Amino acid sequence: MTIKSFVNKHGITLAVETADNNPNMDEWKGAQHYKVTLQRKTADNHRRAYTLYFSHGSARSDKPTAESVIECLQADQSCEYNTFEEFCAEFGYSNDSRKAERTYNAIIKQCEKLEKFLGFDLLDELKTANEDDSDDDEHESVPDALTADDINNILNTI
């Protein structure tokens, strides 16, 4: 299942407001900041909502979508159970950094809120999204990492 099909299957929608900054991060020059609210109906027809700040770089001119926000939350969720030291090692932070600790704690809180928004069953389903993209004809295969030659080839075609 893809992120797009996950969002569609569960009727997840997104409301977007522009924001002056993202209080969960230090200043990011040129970034666009948003206050977004994900919404969905539960199986027993109750509404759940999850509001968070979301930012992306100046290279993107589009507003966030439910798919792009869920995809970022899914990536953050994958590191929820790391210790702070593992988090620092994985993402290149110093484990003696207060900034790194704030980032780590913000991700942990965000993961807890995502769990409350989705519930355990949907969270487990989300964890496997994009493992099998065969049901999405529009999805193109993207390599895990680009080599320096790949980047040079891309730049030479611009």
Kinemage of the C-alpha trace (Angstrom):
@kinemage 1
@onewidth
@group {chain A} dominant
@subgroup {mainchain}
@vectorlist {calphas} color= white
{ca met a 1} P 0.000 0.000 0.000
{ca thr a 2} L 1.230 3.482 -0.793
{ca ile a 3} L 0.909 6.554 1.416
{ca lys a 4} L -1.623 7.956 -1.055
{ca ser a 5} L -3.790 4.838 -0.890
{ca phe a 6} L -3.469 4.771 2.931
{ca val a 7} L -4.699 8.387 3.136
{ca asn a 8} L -7.563 7.711 0.709
{ca lys a 9} L -8.592 4.439 2.372
{ca his a 10} L -8.912 6.097 5.771
{ca gly a 11} L -10.398 9.406 4.563
{ca ile a 12} L -7.602 11.509 6.006
{ca thr a 13} L -7.906 15.178 5.084
{ca leu a 14} L -5.703 18.183 5.741
{ca ala a 15} L -6.428 21.816 6.591
{ca val a 16} L -3.483 24.166 6.002
{ca glu a 17} L -2.686 27.617 7.423
{ca thr a 18} L 0.535 29.501 6.741
{ca ala a 19} L 2.621 30.214 9.837
{ca asp a 20} L 5.376 32.722 10.505
{ca asn a 21} L 7.649 30.077 12.009
{ca asn a 22} L 7.788 26.564 13.374
{ca pro a 23} L 8.205 26.689 17.162
{ca asn a 24} L 9.698 23.179 17.115
{ca met a 25} L 12.776 24.187 15.159
{ca asp a 26} L 15.432 26.844 15.021
{ca glu a 27} L 15.242 29.481 12.320
{ca trp a 28} L 15.362 27.961 8.840
{ca lys a 29} L 16.017 30.714 6.314
{ca gly a 30} L 13.824 30.494 3.252
{ca ala a 31} L 11.639 27.736 4.667
{ca gln a 32} L 7.890 27.826 4.392
{ca his a 33} L 6.057 27.075 7.621
{ca tyr a 34} L 2.515 25.840 8.083
{ca lys a 35} L 0.142 24.923 10.852
{ca val a 36} L -1.660 21.856 9.555
{ca thr a 37} L -4.530 19.790 10.901
{ca leu a 38} L -4.998 16.179 9.860
{ca gln a 39} L -8.558 14.906 10.287
{ca arg a 40} L -10.236 11.523 9.977
{ca lys a 41} L -13.317 9.636 11.065
{ca thr a 42} L -12.895 6.573 13.237
{ca ala a 43} L -14.685 3.269 12.615
{ca asp a 44} L -17.323 4.297 15.177
{ca asn a 45} L -17.849 7.601 13.305
{ca his a 46} L -16.008 9.880 15.761
{ca arg a 47} L -13.751 12.593 14.392
{ca arg a 48} L -10.102 12.740 15.313
{ca ala a 49} L -7.789 15.625 14.579
{ca tyr a 50} L -4.070 16.173 14.939
{ca thr a 51} L -2.637 19.690 14.601
{ca leu a 52} L 1.077 20.242 14.130
{ca tyr a 53} L 3.585 22.588 12.571
{ca phe a 54} L 5.061 21.509 9.261
{ca ser a 55} L 7.896 23.095 7.281
{ca his a 56} L 9.650 22.544 3.997
{ca gly a 57} L 12.458 24.248 2.131
{ca ser a 58} L 12.223 27.040 -0.386
{ca ala a 59} L 12.709 24.625 -3.299
{ca arg a 60} L 9.088 23.568 -2.834
{ca ser a 61} L 6.433 26.081 -3.777
{ca asp a 62} L 3.430 23.847 -3.153
{ca lys a 63} L 1.476 23.660 0.073
{ca pro a 64} L 1.644 20.440 2.055
{ca thr a 65} L -0.838 17.670 1.309
{ca ala a 66} L -2.207 14.987 3.606
{ca glu a 67} L 0.109 12.550 1.808
{ca ser a 68} L 3.251 14.654 2.277
{ca val a 69} L 2.542 15.262 5.977
{ca ile a 70} L 1.717 11.593 6.654
{ca glu a 71} L 4.858 10.534 4.777
{ca cys a 72} L 7.036 12.793 6.964
{ca leu a 73} L 5.314 11.571 10.118
{ca gln a 74} L 5.869 7.988 8.982
{ca ala a 75} L 9.605 8.695 8.602
{ca asp a 76} L 9.762 10.291 12.053
{ca gln a 77} L 7.816 7.376 13.524
{ca ser a 78} L 10.514 4.972 12.327
{ca cys a 79} L 12.979 6.426 14.837
{ca glu a 80} L 10.588 6.675 17.783
{ca tyr a 81} L 12.003 3.731 19.676
{ca asn a 82} L 15.658 4.703 19.287
{ca thr a 83} L 17.442 5.892 22.374
{ca phe a 84} L 18.700 9.465 22.290
{ca glu a 85} L 22.238 8.177 21.683
{ca glu a 86} L 21.054 6.017 18.738
{ca phe a 87} L 19.104 8.969 17.358
{ca cys a 88} L 22.227 11.178 17.483
{ca ala a 89} L 24.398 8.538 15.837
{ca glu a 90} L 21.826 7.892 13.090
{ca phe a 91} L 21.245 11.543 12.219
{ca gly a 92} L 24.696 12.989 12.861
{ca tyr a 93} L 23.924 14.957 16.020
{ca ser a 94} L 26.245 15.280 18.986
{ca asn a 95} L 24.796 13.467 21.982
{ca asp a 96} L 26.017 16.414 24.066
{ca ser a 97} L 23.776 18.888 22.197
{ca arg a 98} L 20.747 20.511 23.776
{ca lys a 99} L 19.431 21.265 20.291
{ca ala a 100} L 19.623 17.575 19.396
{ca glu a 101} L 17.846 16.675 22.630
{ca arg a 102} L 15.044 19.179 21.877
{ca thr a 103} L 14.684 17.721 18.381
{ca tyr a 104} L 14.605 14.168 19.723
{ca asn a 105} L 12.001 15.047 22.374
{ca ala a 106} L 9.840 16.861 19.804
{ca ile a 107} L 9.870 13.766 17.585
{ca ile a 108} L 8.936 11.503 20.497
{ca lys a 109} L 5.977 13.774 21.389
{ca gln a 110} L 4.969 13.946 17.732
{ca cys a 111} L 5.021 10.136 17.494
{ca glu a 112} L 2.813 9.852 20.573
{ca lys a 113} L 0.301 12.271 19.046
{ca leu a 114} L 0.342 10.378 15.739
{ca glu a 115} L -0.355 7.153 17.640
{ca lys a 116} L -3.327 8.798 19.366
{ca phe a 117} L -4.610 10.199 16.043
{ca leu a 118} L -4.363 6.915 14.128
{ca gly a 119} L -4.684 4.265 16.820
{ca phe a 120} L -2.546 1.126 16.992
{ca asp a 121} L -4.079 -0.704 14.020
{ca leu a 122} L -3.741 2.156 11.548
{ca leu a 123} L -0.276 2.994 12.859
{ca asp a 124} L 0.832 -0.581 12.144
{ca glu a 125} L -0.705 -0.306 8.678
{ca leu a 126} L 1.119 2.978 8.084
{ca lys a 127} L 4.444 1.415 9.071
{ca thr a 128} L 4.168 -0.953 6.106
{ca ala a 129} L 2.963 1.658 3.597
{ca asn a 130} L 5.242 1.960 0.564
{ca glu a 131} L 6.767 -1.473 1.170
{ca asp a 132} L 4.688 -2.712 -1.764
{ca asp a 133} L 4.121 0.023 -4.353
{ca ser a 134} L 2.748 -2.345 -6.996
{ca asp a 135} L -0.806 -1.038 -6.495
{ca asp a 136} L 0.141 2.520 -7.489
{ca asp a 137} L 0.722 2.820 -11.232
{ca glu a 138} L 1.839 6.437 -10.916
{ca his a 139} L 4.676 5.626 -8.514
{ca glu a 140} L 8.139 5.572 -10.036
{ca ser a 141} L 11.016 3.709 -8.486
{ca val a 142} L 13.399 6.041 -6.689
{ca pro a 143} L 16.859 4.919 -5.597
{ca asp a 144} L 17.613 4.930 -1.862
{ca ala a 145} L 20.570 7.256 -2.406
{ca leu a 146} L 22.074 9.212 -5.260
{ca thr a 147} L 25.732 8.944 -6.090
{ca ala a 148} L 27.876 11.936 -6.995
{ca asp a 149} L 27.698 10.810 -10.658
{ca asp a 150} L 23.885 10.726 -10.468
{ca ile a 151} L 23.805 14.273 -9.118
{ca asn a 152} L 26.253 15.514 -11.767
{ca asn a 153} L 24.151 13.886 -14.508
{ca ile a 154} L 21.036 15.583 -13.179
{ca leu a 155} L 22.769 18.960 -12.966
{ca asn a 156} L 24.104 18.605 -16.511
{ca thr a 157} L 20.578 18.131 -17.863
{ca ile a 158} L 19.304 21.369 -16.317
